[in-house]
Amino acid sequence: MQRPEIPIKELRIEPAPVVDYLTKRLRHYVREIAGKKGGVIGLSGGIDSTVTAYIAVRALGPENVTLMILPSSVTPKEDLEDAFEVVERLGVPEGNVKLVEVEPVVNSIVSALDIKDRVVKGNVTARVRMVILHAEAALRNSLVIGTSDKSELTVGYFTKYGDAGVDVMPLADLYKTQVRQLARYLGVPERIIEKPPSPQLWEDHTAEGELGMSYDLLDSILYLRFDRWMDPRKVAEALGVPLETVLRVDRMVRSSQHKRMMPEVFRVSMRAHGSDWRYPREWL
């Protein structure tokens, strides 16, 4: 049997109305719902943060968007070059662009806690970046605009209270393959679109390498499993992949559920003990 096209055709979108919708929603959320002046974005030089910046500038104007470039010791020179090219293309004023090295803060935490594990250090890096973004947003009467996409949020490929610790997520209901479609429509440089996605939390860090599959395949599995709710065996058969590949994605989604939820509150007040009480009353 011939292998099906991956990514599957169901992931194709019409970019123009999507961009128009995201632009209007972001403008309304920042100005009307939150009552803020603008938005602050961590610009990495990758596709997600670049597309988010393009949409934010459309929604709020370049004068109301602050782009923070937050490199660490492992950030490739190419990423910095790409980030500054985006700044230039979008016409964001010089006073709204900041380059802040995160390494000194990260190293102080790593040293104080004697952290050896590179994943733990990577998470510290992500959380330090988020502290910086929120501090800048507070100074500018702005919101922190997140850059995460649906692929990474669904499988938990993000740092809790790090890159997910934001005020609004314009791309959160778009798979990575769909973000690429928006990028081409918006005129994002091809080098940014084609570069391997990476959080750049350690040397030679790539998202697809850590996930163990391409985003084209991951998005196809996620769509069939969680948008169409197909049985894992049928998904494997439809995509021509081993069942274990589909089940591994299932496990990533299940094990990361806590990362997508607000902290669990153990209710003790009588007001909370209504008809939806979920636990045995003898626990009290």
C-alpha positions as a printed Julia matrix, in Angstrom:
284×3 Matrix{Float64}:
   0.0    0.0    0.0
   1.32   3.45  -0.93
   2.29   5.6    2.04
  -0.16   8.51   2.48
   0.92  12.1    2.08
   2.32  13.53   5.32
   1.39  16.04   6.6
  -2.14  14.98   5.78
  -4.25  17.28   3.61
  -6.66  17.98   6.49
  -3.96  20.19   8.01
  -4.09  22.65   5.12
  -5.65  25.99   5.96
  -6.54  29.21   4.18
  -4.02  31.62   5.73
  -5.63  34.97   4.89
  -8.8   34.67   7.02
  -6.83  33.02   9.84
  -4.35  35.9    9.97
  -7.21  38.41   9.83
  -9.01  36.65  12.7
  -5.89  36.36  14.89
  -5.08  40.04  14.27
  -8.53  41.21  15.29
  -8.71  38.89  18.31
  -5.28  39.94  19.6
  -6.05  43.65  19.22
  -9.37  43.23  21.03
  -7.87  41.1   23.8
  -4.97  43.45  24.54
  -6.88  46.72  24.24
 -10.46  45.92  25.25
 -10.27  42.86  27.5
  -6.98  43.52  29.29
  -6.93  47.3   28.89
  -3.23  47.29  28.03
  -1.21  49.4   25.62
   0.8   46.74  23.82
   2.55  43.39  23.85
   5.95  41.96  24.75
   7.3   38.97  22.82
  10.38  36.83  23.32
  11.85  36.74  19.81
  14.11  33.72  19.27
  14.59  33.82  15.51
  12.42  30.71  15.19
   9.19  30.35  13.25
   6.67  30.52  16.11
   7.99  33.69  17.71
   8.47  35.29  14.29
   4.9   34.61  13.15
   3.64  35.86  16.53
   5.63  39.07  16.09
   4.27  39.6   12.57
   0.69  39.22  13.82
   1.29  41.42  16.89
   2.66  44.25  14.74
  -0.41  43.99  12.49
  -2.7   44.04  15.51
  -1.06  46.68  17.7
   1.33  48.62  15.48
   5.14  48.37  15.65
   5.33  51.17  18.2
   3.29  49.1   20.67
   5.21  45.83  20.31
   8.36  45.14  22.33
  10.65  42.4   21.05
  12.98  40.83  23.61
  15.95  38.83  22.31
  17.14  36.64  25.18
  20.13  34.53  24.11
  22.04  32.05  26.24
  25.52  30.62  25.71
  24.13  27.95  23.36
  22.13  30.31  21.12
  23.46  30.01  17.55
  24.69  33.15  15.83
  22.22  32.46  13.0
  19.28  32.74  15.39
  20.4   36.17  16.53
  20.86  37.27  12.92
  17.38  36.01  12.04
  15.84  37.75  15.04
  17.36  41.1   14.12
  16.27  40.65  10.49
  12.71  40.22  11.75
  13.04  43.39  13.82
  14.17  45.3   10.74
  11.45  43.88   8.5
   8.71  44.72  10.98
   9.92  48.26  11.6
   9.84  47.94  15.39
  11.43  51.1   16.9
  14.9   50.75  18.37
  13.6   51.62  21.84
  11.24  48.64  21.66
  13.98  46.08  21.03
  16.07  44.7   23.87
  18.89  42.18  23.91
  19.33  40.63  27.36
  21.81  37.86  28.11
  20.15  35.32  30.4
  23.28  33.32  31.22
  24.38  35.28  34.33
  20.99  34.83  36.01
  20.72  31.18  34.96
  24.23  30.41  36.17
  23.57  31.96  39.57
  20.58  29.63  40.05
  22.42  26.6   38.67
  25.37  27.3   40.97
  23.22  27.9   44.05
  21.35  24.61  43.55
  24.32  22.66  42.12
  22.28  21.66  39.06
  24.0   19.08  36.83
  21.05  17.88  34.73
  20.86  19.7   31.38
  17.07  19.41  31.17
  16.64  20.99  34.59
  19.04  23.78  33.59
  17.11  24.21  30.34
  13.89  24.65  32.28
  15.58  27.21  34.52
  16.6   29.09  31.37
  13.04  29.1   30.05
  11.69  30.36  33.39
  14.31  33.09  33.67
  13.29  34.3   30.21
   9.67  34.44  31.3
  10.54  36.47  34.42
  12.3   38.98  32.17
   9.37  39.18  29.75
   6.82  39.79  32.51
   9.01  42.44  34.15
   9.32  44.27  30.84
   5.59  43.96  30.2
   4.81  45.47  33.61
   7.1   48.43  32.87
   5.38  49.03  29.52
   1.73  48.46  30.54
   1.69  45.49  28.19
   0.83  41.8   28.06
   3.29  38.98  27.46
   2.26  37.44  24.14
   3.09  33.75  24.0
   4.5   31.98  20.98
   3.61  28.32  21.62
   1.78  26.34  18.94
  -0.82  23.56  19.25
   1.65  20.76  18.47
   3.94  21.6   21.39
   1.16  22.44  23.82
  -0.71  19.2   23.11
   2.25  16.9   23.76
   3.62  19.0   26.62
   6.74  20.12  24.78
   7.13  23.3   26.78
   8.35  24.42  30.19
   5.65  24.8   32.82
   5.76  28.42  34.02
   8.39  29.02  31.35
   7.44  29.54  27.71
   3.82  28.7   28.66
   3.69  31.32  31.43
   2.16  34.03  29.28
  -0.95  36.21  29.09
  -2.28  35.27  25.67
  -1.41  32.63  23.03
  -2.42  33.59  19.47
  -0.99  30.42  17.86
  -2.17  27.89  20.46
  -4.85  26.37  18.22
  -2.6   26.01  15.17
  -0.35  23.02  14.56
   3.28  23.67  13.6
   2.58  22.72   9.98
  -0.21  25.33   9.94
   2.05  27.98  11.47
   4.4   27.35   8.54
   1.53  28.11   6.17
   0.87  31.4    7.95
   4.58  32.21   7.81
   4.7   31.88   4.04
   1.57  33.99   3.65
   3.04  36.7    5.92
   6.34  36.77   4.03
   8.54  35.42   6.81
  12.1   34.75   5.52
  12.4   31.25   4.1
  15.47  30.51   6.23
  13.37  30.92   9.36
  10.57  28.75   7.97
  12.91  25.93   7.0
  15.27  25.88  10.0
  14.81  22.96  12.41
  12.67  24.17  15.34
  14.57  24.33  18.63
  14.14  25.81  22.11
  17.98  26.09  22.12
  18.25  25.04  25.77
  21.49  23.07  25.22
  24.02  22.37  22.48
  22.59  20.88  19.25
  19.09  20.93  20.74
  16.34  20.33  18.18
  12.66  19.81  18.88
  12.2   17.01  16.35
  15.26  15.22  17.7
  13.88  15.34  21.24
  10.35  14.39  20.14
  11.65  11.54  18.0
   9.66  12.42  14.87
   9.03  15.21  12.39
   6.33  17.79  13.03
   4.68  16.7    9.78
   4.12  13.25  11.27
   3.4   14.47  14.8
   0.73  16.9   13.58
  -0.88  14.21  11.43
  -1.11  11.86  14.4
  -2.42  14.58  16.72
  -5.09  15.66  14.26
  -6.4   12.15  13.64
  -6.28  11.16  17.31
  -7.54  14.3   19.05
  -9.45  16.28  16.42
 -11.02  13.26  14.69
 -10.8   10.94  17.75
  -9.74   7.96  15.67
  -8.64   4.73  17.34
  -4.83   4.49  17.62
  -4.75   1.4   15.4
  -6.71   3.18  12.7
  -4.4    6.18  12.94
  -1.34   3.94  12.52
  -2.96   2.22   9.56
  -4.03   5.49   7.93
  -0.55   7.0    8.22
   1.45   3.84   7.53
   3.4    4.04  10.8
   3.93   1.54  13.64
   1.21   1.48  16.28
   3.86   2.16  18.94
   4.55   5.57  17.33
   0.92   6.57  17.79
   0.82   5.19  21.33
   3.97   7.14  22.22
   2.23  10.35  21.17
  -0.77   9.32  23.28
   1.51   8.87  26.29
   3.06  12.31  25.78
  -0.39  13.89  25.72
  -1.6   12.05  28.82
   1.54  12.54  30.92
   1.64  16.28  30.22
  -2.0   17.01  31.05
  -1.04  18.72  34.34
   1.03  21.24  32.38
  -2.05  22.46  30.51
  -4.18  22.97  33.61
  -4.36  25.54  36.36
  -2.96  24.25  39.67
  -5.35  21.85  41.39
  -7.17  23.51  44.27
  -8.17  21.26  47.18
 -11.51  22.81  48.11
 -12.36  22.89  51.8
 -14.98  25.66  51.94
 -18.63  24.57  52.14
 -19.48  26.71  49.12
 -17.37  24.37  46.99
 -19.15  21.22  48.18
 -21.95  21.21  45.65
 -23.49  18.48  43.52
 -20.26  18.2   41.51
 -18.24  17.09  44.59
 -15.76  14.59  43.16
 -14.2   13.01  46.22
 -15.49  10.86  49.11
 -16.97  12.99  51.87
 -15.17  10.88  54.47
 -11.93  12.53  53.32
 -13.09  15.56  55.32
